[in-house]
Amino acid sequence: MEVPWAESRGRVDVNRAWHRRERLKEFWECIDEASARQLFKDWYFSATHSQLAPVIKAAKMLKRHFENSITYASYIKQFC
């Protein structure tokens, strides 16, 4: 037996995950390190409170590598 709301619930979850993905893209557009750190802090809070297991897992992985991402972003902005 199928649950009638299961399909629409799946769409909502995809929409919520997609929104967090798009919000994280703004990290690469930050003009300085302080704004990048604040954006990530806000995004991380949102992601870890999303109740979406794949998003939470990805957020924790990105946090482990965050300092490397800051270094890379600084390097790109310096030479572009």
PASE-309747 format. One line per 3 residues: for each residue y, x, z of N, C-alpha, C, O. Coordinates in nm, 3 decimals, padded with zeros to 5 digits. Example, Ala and Ser with C-alpha at 12.3 -4.5 7.8 and 13.67 -1.06 7.14 Angstrom:
-00.569 01.319 00.780 -00.450 01.230 00.780 -00.330 01.320 00.780 -00.332 01.424 00.846 ~ -00.225 01.285 00.708 -00.106 01.367 00.714 00.003 01.290 00.787 00.114 01.341 00.804
# end
This chain:
-00.118 00.083 00.000 00.000 00.000 00.000 00.125 00.088 00.000 00.137 00.179 00.082 ~ 00.214 00.060 -00.089 00.339 00.136 -00.097 00.445 00.074 -00.008 00.454 -00.048 00.009 ~ 00.524 00.160 00.047 00.636 00.114 00.128 00.755 00.096 00.033 00.791 00.191 -00.037
00.817 -00.022 00.029 00.922 -00.048 -00.070 01.043 00.043 -00.058 01.110 00.069 -00.158 ~ 01.074 00.091 00.061 01.193 00.173 00.078 01.166 00.322 00.060 01.259 00.402 00.062 ~ 01.038 00.360 00.042 01.003 00.502 00.034 01.071 00.571 -00.083 01.120 00.683 -00.069
01.074 00.506 -00.198 01.135 00.567 -00.316 01.285 00.587 -00.297 01.339 00.692 -00.329 ~ 01.352 00.486 -00.244 01.496 00.499 -00.224 01.526 00.602 -00.115 01.626 00.672 -00.123 ~ 01.442 00.611 -00.014 01.460 00.711 00.092 01.448 00.851 00.033 01.523 00.941 00.070
01.355 00.869 -00.059 01.339 00.998 -00.126 01.463 01.036 -00.204 01.503 01.153 -00.204 ~ 01.524 00.940 -00.270 01.647 00.966 -00.345 01.760 01.006 -00.251 01.840 01.094 -00.283 ~ 01.767 00.940 -00.138 01.872 00.973 -00.040 01.852 01.116 00.009 01.949 01.191 00.020
01.729 01.155 00.039 01.701 01.291 00.085 01.738 01.394 -00.021 01.795 01.498 00.012 ~ 01.706 01.366 -00.145 01.741 01.458 -00.254 01.892 01.468 -00.266 01.946 01.577 -00.285 ~ 01.960 01.357 -00.254 02.106 01.356 -00.261 02.166 01.439 -00.148 02.259 01.517 -00.170
02.115 01.423 -00.028 02.165 01.499 00.087 02.140 01.649 00.070 02.226 01.730 00.102 ~ 02.022 01.685 00.020 01.990 01.826 -00.003 02.079 01.884 -00.114 02.128 01.996 -00.103 ~ 02.100 01.806 -00.219 02.183 01.850 -00.331 02.327 01.874 -00.284 02.390 01.973 -00.323
02.377 01.786 -00.201 02.513 01.801 -00.149 02.526 01.932 -00.072 02.626 02.002 -00.088 ~ 02.429 01.966 00.010 02.434 02.091 00.085 02.425 02.211 -00.007 02.490 02.312 00.017 ~ 02.346 02.200 -00.112 02.337 02.309 -00.210 02.472 02.332 -00.277 02.517 02.446 -00.291
02.536 02.225 -00.319 02.666 02.237 -00.386 02.772 02.292 -00.290 02.857 02.370 -00.331 ~ 02.766 02.252 -00.166 02.863 02.301 -00.067 02.847 02.451 -00.045 02.946 02.522 -00.028 ~ 02.724 02.499 -00.047 02.700 02.642 -00.027 02.752 02.725 -00.144 02.787 02.842 -00.125
02.758 02.668 -00.263 02.811 02.741 -00.378 02.955 02.785 -00.354 02.999 02.886 -00.410 ~ 03.028 02.712 -00.271 03.166 02.746 -00.241 03.177 02.880 -00.169 03.284 02.941 -00.168 ~ 03.069 02.925 -00.109 03.068 03.054 -00.040 03.113 03.166 -00.134 03.189 03.254 -00.094
03.067 03.162 -00.258 03.097 03.270 -00.354 03.241 03.262 -00.405 03.290 03.356 -00.467 ~ 03.307 03.151 -00.379 03.445 03.135 -00.424 03.547 03.166 -00.314 03.668 03.160 -00.339 ~ 03.501 03.197 -00.194 03.593 03.227 -00.084 03.674 03.352 -00.116 03.622 03.448 -00.173
03.800 03.349 -00.078 03.887 03.461 -00.113 03.885 03.574 -00.010 03.926 03.685 -00.041 ~ 03.838 03.546 00.109 03.830 03.653 00.209 03.708 03.633 00.298 03.644 03.527 00.297 ~ 03.677 03.736 00.374 03.558 03.735 00.457 03.564 03.628 00.567 03.464 03.563 00.596
03.680 03.611 00.626 03.694 03.513 00.735 03.664 03.371 00.686 03.594 03.295 00.753 ~ 03.717 03.336 00.570 03.691 03.201 00.518 03.545 03.185 00.477 03.488 03.077 00.491 ~ 03.483 03.292 00.427 03.341 03.286 00.391 03.256 03.266 00.516 03.161 03.187 00.515
03.289 03.337 00.622 03.214 03.322 00.746 03.229 03.180 00.803 03.131 03.121 00.851 ~ 03.349 03.127 00.798 03.371 02.991 00.851 03.298 02.887 00.767 03.238 02.794 00.820 ~ 03.304 02.903 00.635 03.233 02.809 00.547 03.084 02.813 00.576 03.019 02.708 00.587
03.028 02.934 00.589 02.884 02.944 00.616 02.851 02.883 00.752 02.750 02.814 00.765 ~ 02.935 02.909 00.852 02.911 02.853 00.985 02.906 02.700 00.979 02.817 02.639 01.037 ~ 03.002 02.639 00.909 03.005 02.493 00.895 02.885 02.443 00.815 02.823 02.343 00.851
02.852 02.515 00.706 02.740 02.475 00.623 02.609 02.486 00.702 02.524 02.397 00.695 ~ 02.595 02.594 00.776 02.472 02.616 00.852 02.451 02.504 00.955 02.340 02.454 00.972 ~ 02.557 02.468 01.023 02.547 02.358 01.120 02.502 02.230 01.050 02.412 02.160 01.097
02.566 02.200 00.936 02.531 02.079 00.861 02.385 02.084 00.815 02.313 01.986 00.825 ~ 02.344 02.199 00.764 02.208 02.213 00.712 02.103 02.201 00.822 02.001 02.135 00.804 ~ 02.128 02.265 00.935 02.028 02.263 01.041 02.022 02.130 01.114 01.926 02.102 01.186
02.123 02.047 01.097 02.122 01.913 01.156 02.092 01.804 01.054 02.109 01.685 01.082 ~ 02.047 01.844 00.936 02.022 01.749 00.828 01.891 01.672 00.843 01.873 01.569 00.778 ~ 01.801 01.719 00.926 01.668 01.660 00.942 01.586 01.666 00.813 01.495 01.587 00.792
01.621 01.763 00.727 01.546 01.788 00.604 01.478 01.924 00.620 01.544 02.027 00.614 ~ 01.347 01.923 00.641 01.275 02.047 00.673 01.298 02.159 00.571 01.321 02.273 00.613 ~ 01.293 02.134 00.439 01.317 02.243 00.345 01.459 02.300 00.354 01.479 02.421 00.336
01.556 02.215 00.381 01.695 02.261 00.394 01.710 02.345 00.520 01.776 02.449 00.518 ~ 01.650 02.303 00.628 01.655 02.379 00.754 01.589 02.515 00.736 01.642 02.617 00.781 ~ 01.475 02.517 00.670 01.404 02.642 00.645 01.489 02.737 00.561 01.499 02.856 00.593
01.551 02.686 00.456 01.637 02.769 00.371 01.759 02.818 00.448 01.800 02.933 00.431 ~ 01.817 02.734 00.531 01.935 02.773 00.609 01.901 02.888 00.704 01.979 02.982 00.717 ~ 01.788 02.880 00.769 01.748 02.987 00.861 01.723 03.118 00.786 01.756 03.225 00.835
01.664 03.108 00.668 01.641 03.228 00.587 01.774 03.289 00.543 01.791 03.411 00.548 ~ 01.869 03.205 00.499 01.999 03.256 00.457 02.076 03.317 00.573 02.149 03.414 00.555 ~ 02.059 03.262 00.691 02.127 03.319 00.808 02.074 03.458 00.839 02.150 03.547 00.877
01.943 03.478 00.822 01.885 03.611 00.846 01.944 03.715 00.751 01.956 03.832 00.788 ~ 01.982 03.673 00.631 02.034 03.764 00.529 02.184 03.751 00.509 02.238 03.800 00.410 ~ 02.251 03.686 00.602 02.393 03.655 00.584 02.480 03.779 00.570 02.567 03.784 00.482
02.459 03.879 00.654 02.543 03.999 00.647 02.529 04.069 00.512 02.627 04.123 00.460 ~ 02.410 04.067 00.455 02.392 04.125 00.321 02.468 04.044 00.216 02.523 04.101 00.122 ~ 02.472 03.913 00.233 02.546 03.828 00.140 02.696 03.856 00.148 02.765 03.859 00.046
02.747 03.877 00.269 02.889 03.911 00.287 02.920 04.043 00.218 03.021 04.056 00.149 ~ 02.834 04.141 00.237 02.854 04.272 00.176 02.854 04.260 00.024 02.940 04.317 -00.043 ~ 02.759 04.185 -00.030 02.751 04.167 -00.175 02.874 04.094 -00.228 02.930 04.134 -00.331
02.916 03.990 -00.161 03.034 03.914 -00.204 03.158 04.003 -00.202 03.241 03.995 -00.293 ~ 03.172 04.087 -00.101 03.286 04.179 -00.095 03.282 04.277 -00.210 03.385 04.309 -00.269 ~ 03.164 04.326 -00.243 03.147 04.421 -00.353 03.186 04.357 -00.486 03.256 04.419 -00.566
03.141 04.235 -00.509 03.172 04.166 -00.634 03.323 04.147 -00.647 03.380 04.173 -00.753 ~ 03.387 04.102 -00.542 03.531 04.075 -00.547 03.612 04.204 -00.566 03.721 04.201 -00.624 ~ 03.560 04.314 -00.517 03.630 04.442 -00.528 03.629 04.491 -00.673 03.727 04.551 -00.718
03.522 04.468 -00.746 03.508 04.525 -00.880 03.527 04.425 -00.994 03.516 04.463 -01.110 ~ 03.553 04.303 -00.963 03.572 04.204 -01.070 03.720 04.174 -01.092 03.754 04.094 -01.179
# end
